[in-house]
Amino acid sequence: MIPIVAVPINAANPACAVPPAPTLQPVPLALYIHWPWCVRKCPYCDFNSHEISPPRSRRFAAPSPQGAKQHLGRPGVLLSAPQEALYLDALIADLEAALPTIWGRPIVSVFIGGGTPSLMSGATVDALLTALRMRLPLLPGAEITLEANPGTVEAERFKAYRDAGVNRLSLGIQSFEDGKLAALGRIHSGAEAHRAIEIAQAHFERINLDLMVALPEQALAEARRDIEAALATGVSHLSAYHLTLEPNTAFAHAPPPLPDDDLAADMLEMVAETLVAVGFEHYETSAFARAGQRCAHNLNYWQFGDYLGIGAGAHSKISPPPFAPLTGDSNMLASLDFRGASVANTVGIAPSGACRAGLGRPCANATVFREARPRHPKDYLADPVTRHWQPVAQQDLPGEFMMNALRLTDGVPISFFSERTGLPLSVIEKSALAGRRAGLLEVTDARLRPTALGRRFLNRLIGLFLGA
């Protein structure tokens, strides 16, 4: 029998089962900051990124041969200083407006993504992180990552990022092959990718390289060369993604010739075998790391932690504080003042007659809320402070949780499900049993994790929990 402990049913509210001896653990909170501009939109990109209009911007200077290692990139564009300052002000106002929903909660990690955040000046990153530290507690040694494009690299700017507090850099390499980079619409060359890594290593100990496989007309040997080139740099974290044709992208409208499914699968298998053979841990579907070098920010996503997103198009997922009374109102978070809330001073507080699922959260109401900022920078700048929180329907929570947790090779502690959804384990018992019987899922009294077969047929495994 599947080793999930049966849970008692509350007689007053049979729909609300209570996990045995629940141990309340705070949900970690991360911060995502979005920079929406880039030099040029890549044809495969469906992220919220917008090309900077040259007439309203200043250009990168072309690198001189003797200074090539210090300043990379083709003639591109940077946001003007007044525009950059305007966006910085909007980010700070956005953060200020969100404070009542997260007051007093420590930030476990920060990720500055885009777009191309490496277009920002060092002064802007410094002002941004200073504003954050003045308003929210960062855990000591918190991971602070900034994404960078190899075509927008400057040594002085990287040094300024490090001085500002950025301690991890993620470089969007994609490939080291010039032909493949051209096919992807990237603004850098293979040589520039290598030089960008050298500059990054002069300033950062923790570096991730993003790579892609199944590129247009890519052969297995070419994919292998990219992985070997990445390994030769000595970085401690690699992300290898399968190129997909996303709706509303240039590639979706005019698809390039891509490897067939069998060849693409061979490439992914080759990537995993090559990296694991040299000591990398394949800890998530697309992520590989040396021991102790996993990405804390992404782990928080995959473990269904909370995150606040600020900036154009940024998304947030927030759980109310433990034992906070819920009203079911979609604007609940905006209407409640959570400052000073803690387990110590709110134990036992709940709406009259509310069922608390052993976690102090009313079962009849949402326990997770989501929100998205306006996507277009113009719309965001016009109103960076108004938020419209929407509760996640409880029938959707099991699928959302598993869609993240089952990407992890080691899965998650089974206690995370109740702690981070507010739901009892009984709601997923049938699905978990089906996954185990199909050989897709391993279930113990401590963890839920996909089997090797489950990792290979991940969509099928996740599908068992949709609508659970």
Secondary structure, 3 states (H helix, E strand, C coil): CCCCCCCCECCCCCCCECCCCCCCCCCCEEEEEEECEECCCCCCCCCCCEECCHHHEEECCCCCHHHCCCECCCCCEEECHHHHHHHHHHHHHHHHHHHHHHCCCCEEEEEEEECCHHHCCHHHHHHHHHHHHHHCCEEEEEEEEEEECHHHCEHHHHHHHHHHCCCEEEEEEECCCHHHHHHCCCCCCHHHHHHHHHHHHCCCCEEEEEEEECCCCCCHHHHHHHHHHHHHCCCCEEEEEECCCCCCCHHHHCCCCCCCHHHHHHHHHHHHHHHHHCCCEEEECCEEECCCCCCHHHHHHHCCCEEEEECCCCEEEECCCCCCCCCCCCCHHHHCCCCCCCHHHHCCCCCCCCCCCCCCCCCCCCCCEEEECCCCHHHHHHCCCCCCCEECCHHHHHHHHHHHHCCECCCEECHHHHHHHCCCHHHHHHHHHHHHHCCCEEECCCEEEECHHHHHCHHHHHHCCCCC
